[in-house]
Amino acid sequence: MELPDISNVFDIKNKIALITGATGGFGTIACKTMAAAGAKVMVTGRSEKSLQILVEELEASGVEAAYSAGSPDNYVDVQRIAQDTVTTFGGIDILITAAGVNIFGKIDEQPVADWETIMKANYNGTYLFCKEVGKVMIKQGRGGKVINVSSARGNLGMAGYTAYSSSKAAVNLLTKSLGCEWGPHKINVNALAPTVFRTALTQWMFDDKEFYKNFLRRIPIGRLGEPNDFVGILLLLASSASDFMTGAIIDIDGGYSAG
């Protein structure tokens, strides 16, 4: 019996990963995962100081890392960041779009400016980075991996989340469309759709015992997410293990969206 060779199926050593929203809750675990697997890491976000600290920490762990600050919804910034990555490391193999925001508000009360802020950060930023990095990957001719960060709310409505849910639904359809468009170039485009997981912004949900108890009624696995819950799926989508996956929206939610 001939067994499959699995020795390199999750290997991303020396691949070049560009991660947006790198200092946020999801972006940080994405950086750590790519770094731990041996990738070269370019991190980006709005705060140059935060990015500098992150890069220093990565380099102290023996990782090749650099940063390029900018706004994900500013096309000039996005173009510069993509070029900075190519100039620094010689190309781009993996894109993880982890930048995003949410502002709670009912549609009849929420300022239009809040809607625009959410759509610019969550959708426009994802679109622009996919656009520019896609150009690089197509020109390189060696394929690539794009991992967009969506949300369970991209498929499930919720009062007060009209703007956020709409932005993530748009990310889902962008992911599917690019999966079709870039398949011939061997560029895989998939998205992760998490529910609540532990970050500095969501820590109160873990600390509020009543809220936590009520939320768990919807989660079959019986707990909210931890950052390390994303390590395996990130490595899957960044590596050759997912070469036959594209346009998929993958629920990482403990079963929240299953029932």
C-alpha positions in Angstrom: 0.0 0.0 0.0 1.4 3.4 -1.0 0.8 6.1 1.6 0.5 9.8 0.9 3.6 11.9 1.6 2.4 14.3 4.3 5.9 15.5 5.4 5.5 19.0 3.7 1.7 19.4 3.4 1.5 22.2 6.0 5.0 23.6 5.3 5.1 27.4 4.7 8.7 28.0 5.7 10.2 31.0 3.9 6.8 32.0 2.4 6.1 35.7 2.6 3.0 36.7 4.5 1.3 40.1 4.6 -1.1 40.6 7.5 -3.4 43.5 7.9 -4.8 44.6 11.2 -1.7 42.9 12.6 -1.9 44.3 16.1 -5.5 43.4 16.7 -6.8 40.3 18.4 -7.0 38.2 15.2 -4.1 39.8 13.5 -1.8 39.0 16.4 -2.5 35.3 16.4 -2.2 35.3 12.6 1.3 36.9 12.9 2.3 34.4 15.6 1.1 31.4 13.6 2.8 32.5 10.4 6.0 33.2 12.3 6.0 29.9 14.2 5.7 28.1 10.9 8.7 29.8 9.5 7.2 32.4 7.2 8.6 35.9 6.6 6.1 38.4 8.0 5.1 41.9 6.9 2.7 43.5 9.3 0.5 46.5 8.7 -2.0 48.7 10.5 -2.6 52.3 11.4 -0.3 52.6 14.4 3.3 52.7 13.5 4.4 52.5 17.2 2.3 49.3 17.8 3.7 47.8 14.6 7.2 48.6 15.6 6.8 46.9 19.0 5.2 43.8 17.3 8.1 43.5 14.8 10.7 43.8 17.6 8.9 41.0 19.4 8.9 38.8 16.3 12.5 39.5 15.5 13.5 38.6 19.1 12.0 35.2 18.4 14.2 34.8 15.4 11.5 35.7 12.8 12.2 37.8 9.6 9.7 40.6 10.0 9.0 44.2 8.9 6.2 46.7 9.1 4.6 49.3 6.8 2.0 51.5 8.5 -1.1 52.8 6.7 -4.9 52.8 6.5 -6.5 49.7 4.9 -9.2 51.8 3.2 -6.7 54.3 1.7 -5.8 53.0 -1.8 -2.5 54.9 -1.9 -1.5 53.4 1.4 -2.5 49.9 0.3 -0.5 50.2 -3.0 2.6 51.4 -1.0 2.3 48.6 1.6 2.0 45.9 -1.1 5.1 47.4 -2.9 7.0 47.7 0.5 6.4 44.0 1.0 7.7 43.1 -2.4 10.7 45.4 -2.0 11.5 44.0 1.5 11.0 40.3 0.9 10.8 39.8 -2.8 7.1 39.0 -3.2 3.9 38.0 -1.5 2.7 34.4 -1.0 0.0 34.8 1.7 -2.4 37.6 2.5 -4.4 37.7 5.7 -6.9 40.5 5.9 -7.5 40.9 9.7 -8.3 44.6 9.9 -11.8 45.5 11.0 -14.1 47.4 13.3 -17.6 47.3 14.7 -19.8 50.0 16.1 -23.1 48.9 17.6 -26.2 50.8 16.5 -29.8 50.4 15.3 -30.3 51.5 11.7 -32.7 54.3 12.6 -30.4 55.7 15.2 -26.9 55.0 14.0 -25.1 58.0 12.2 -24.3 57.4 8.6 -20.7 58.1 9.4 -20.6 55.0 11.6 -21.9 52.9 8.6 -19.2 54.4 6.4 -16.5 53.7 9.0 -17.5 50.1 9.3 -17.8 49.5 5.6 -14.5 51.2 4.8 -12.6 49.2 7.4 -14.2 45.8 7.0 -15.1 45.7 3.3 -13.2 48.4 1.4 -9.9 47.5 3.2 -10.3 43.9 2.3 -11.2 44.6 -1.3 -8.3 47.0 -1.8 -5.7 44.6 -0.3 -7.0 41.7 -2.3 -6.9 43.9 -5.4 -3.2 45.0 -5.0 -1.9 41.7 -3.6 -3.8 39.8 -6.3 -1.9 41.8 -8.9 1.4 40.8 -7.3 0.5 37.1 -7.0 -0.8 36.9 -10.6 2.5 38.6 -11.9 4.6 36.2 -9.8 3.0 33.2 -11.4 3.4 30.9 -8.5 -0.1 31.0 -7.0 -0.9 32.2 -3.5 -3.2 32.1 -0.5 -5.6 34.7 0.6 -7.4 34.4 3.9 -10.1 37.0 4.6 -11.5 37.4 8.1 -15.3 37.4 8.0 -17.6 36.7 10.9 -20.5 34.5 11.9 -22.5 37.7 11.5 -21.9 37.6 7.8 -24.5 34.9 7.5 -26.6 35.6 10.6 -28.5 38.9 11.3 -28.6 40.5 14.7 -30.3 43.7 15.9 -27.8 46.5 16.2 -25.4 44.8 13.9 -26.9 45.9 10.6 -23.7 47.7 9.4 -21.3 45.1 10.7 -23.3 42.1 9.3 -23.6 43.7 5.9 -19.9 44.4 5.7 -19.0 40.8 6.5 -21.6 39.5 4.1 -19.9 41.6 1.5 -16.5 40.0 2.5 -18.1 36.6 2.0 -19.2 37.3 -1.6 -15.9 39.0 -2.4 -14.2 35.8 -1.2 -16.4 33.6 -3.4 -16.1 35.8 -6.4 -12.3 36.0 -6.2 -12.1 32.2 -5.6 -13.8 31.9 -9.1 -11.7 34.7 -10.7 -8.3 33.6 -9.4 -8.7 29.8 -9.6 -6.9 29.7 -13.0 -3.9 31.5 -11.4 -3.8 28.9 -8.5 -4.6 31.6 -6.0 -6.8 30.2 -3.3 -9.2 32.6 -1.6 -11.0 31.6 1.5 -12.5 33.2 4.6 -12.8 32.5 8.3 -16.1 33.2 10.1 -15.5 33.2 13.8 -17.9 34.1 16.6 -16.8 35.8 19.8 -13.2 34.9 20.8 -11.0 36.3 23.6 -9.3 39.6 22.9 -8.7 42.8 24.8 -12.0 44.1 23.4 -14.1 41.1 24.3 -12.6 40.2 27.7 -15.6 41.7 29.4 -17.8 39.0 27.8 -15.7 36.3 29.5 -15.7 38.2 32.8 -19.5 38.8 32.9 -20.7 35.5 34.2 -24.3 36.1 33.3 -23.5 37.1 29.7 -21.1 34.2 29.3 -23.7 31.7 30.6 -26.4 33.0 28.2 -24.1 33.1 25.2 -23.0 29.5 25.7 -26.5 28.3 25.2 -25.9 28.8 21.5 -22.5 27.1 21.4 -22.6 23.3 21.4 -18.9 23.0 22.3 -19.7 24.9 25.5 -17.1 27.7 25.5 -16.2 30.9 23.7 -13.2 31.0 21.4 -9.6 31.4 22.4 -6.9 32.8 20.0 -5.1 29.5 19.7 -8.3 28.0 18.2 -7.3 29.6 15.0 -3.8 28.3 14.7 -4.7 25.1 12.9 -7.1 26.6 10.4 -4.8 29.4 9.5 -2.0 27.0 8.8 -4.3 24.8 6.7 -5.4 27.8 4.6 -1.9 29.2 4.2 -0.3 25.9 3.1 -0.6 23.4 0.3 -3.0 21.4 2.4 -5.8 23.7 1.1 -4.8 23.7 -2.6 -8.2 22.3 -3.6 -10.2 24.7 -1.5 -11.3 28.1 -2.7 -14.3 30.4 -2.2 -15.1 28.7 1.1 -16.4 30.5 4.2 -15.3 28.4 7.1 -17.2 28.7 10.4 -14.8 28.7 13.5 -17.5 29.2 16.1 -17.8 26.1 18.3 -21.0 25.2 16.5 -22.7 28.5 16.9 -24.0 28.7 13.3 -24.8 25.0 13.1 -28.1 25.1 14.9 
